[in-house]
Amino acid sequence: MSAHPEVTQRDLRSRSREIMDAVESGQTYTVTRDGHPVGELVPIRRRRRFVTREEFTAMPKGGSSFSLAAFRADQEAALDDELSDPYAR
């Protein structure tokens, strides 16, 4: 038995709009043919939208504090400022 509601291949054909609307709103279905599961209809993950610097720095209001200067310092420390020849030995 699957953890998701099952929909037959025939139901998928005849009720495709209703089923796809449900998938779009987050519902996952197991598709069956002749009583056997053959696949799943799973909603795709939405891409995260761009977060501005102001939104990013405002995020931890209820949690730990964030220092943009410390974050930039950590980034600078991780960067290798020297350009090197990848073919040099």
C-alpha positions in Angstrom: 0.0 0.0 0.0 1.4 3.4 -0.9 1.5 6.4 1.4 -0.2 8.6 -1.2 -3.7 8.5 -2.6 -3.8 6.3 -5.7 -5.2 7.3 -9.0 -5.8 4.9 -11.9 -4.5 5.5 -15.4 -8.1 5.8 -16.5 -9.0 8.4 -13.8 -5.9 10.4 -14.7 -7.1 10.6 -18.2 -10.7 11.5 -17.4 -10.0 13.8 -14.4 -6.7 15.2 -15.4 -7.6 18.9 -14.7 -8.9 18.1 -11.2 -5.9 15.9 -10.4 -3.3 18.3 -11.8 -4.9 21.2 -9.8 -4.5 19.1 -6.7 -0.8 18.3 -7.6 -0.2 22.0 -8.2 -1.5 22.7 -4.7 0.8 20.2 -3.1 -0.9 16.8 -3.3 1.1 13.7 -4.4 -0.5 10.7 -6.1 0.6 7.2 -6.9 -0.5 6.3 -10.5 -1.7 2.7 -11.0 -2.3 0.5 -14.0 -4.1 -2.8 -13.7 -3.9 -2.3 -9.9 -0.1 -2.0 -9.8 1.7 1.2 -9.0 3.6 2.6 -12.0 4.6 6.1 -11.0 4.0 9.1 -8.9 2.7 12.6 -9.6 4.7 14.9 -7.4 4.5 18.7 -7.3 7.7 20.3 -8.4 9.6 22.4 -5.9 9.2 26.1 -6.4 12.5 28.0 -7.0 13.4 30.3 -4.2 13.0 33.9 -5.1 15.9 36.3 -4.8 16.4 37.7 -1.3 17.7 41.2 -1.0 20.5 42.1 1.3 18.1 43.9 3.6 15.7 40.9 3.8 18.7 38.6 4.4 20.0 40.7 7.3 16.5 41.0 8.8 15.9 37.3 8.8 17.4 36.2 12.1 15.2 38.6 14.2 14.0 35.8 16.4 17.2 33.8 16.4 20.9 34.5 16.6 22.3 37.9 15.5 24.0 38.3 12.1 26.9 40.6 11.4 27.3 41.5 7.7 30.9 42.6 8.4 31.8 39.3 10.0 30.2 37.4 7.1 32.2 39.4 4.6 35.4 38.8 6.6 34.7 35.1 6.6 34.2 35.2 2.8 37.4 37.2 2.3 39.4 34.7 4.5 38.1 31.8 2.4 39.1 33.4 -1.0 42.5 32.9 -2.5 43.5 36.3 -3.8 46.5 35.1 -5.7 46.0 34.0 -9.3 47.9 30.9 -10.0 48.8 29.0 -13.2 47.0 25.6 -13.0 49.8 24.2 -15.3 52.7 25.3 -13.2 54.5 22.6 -11.2 
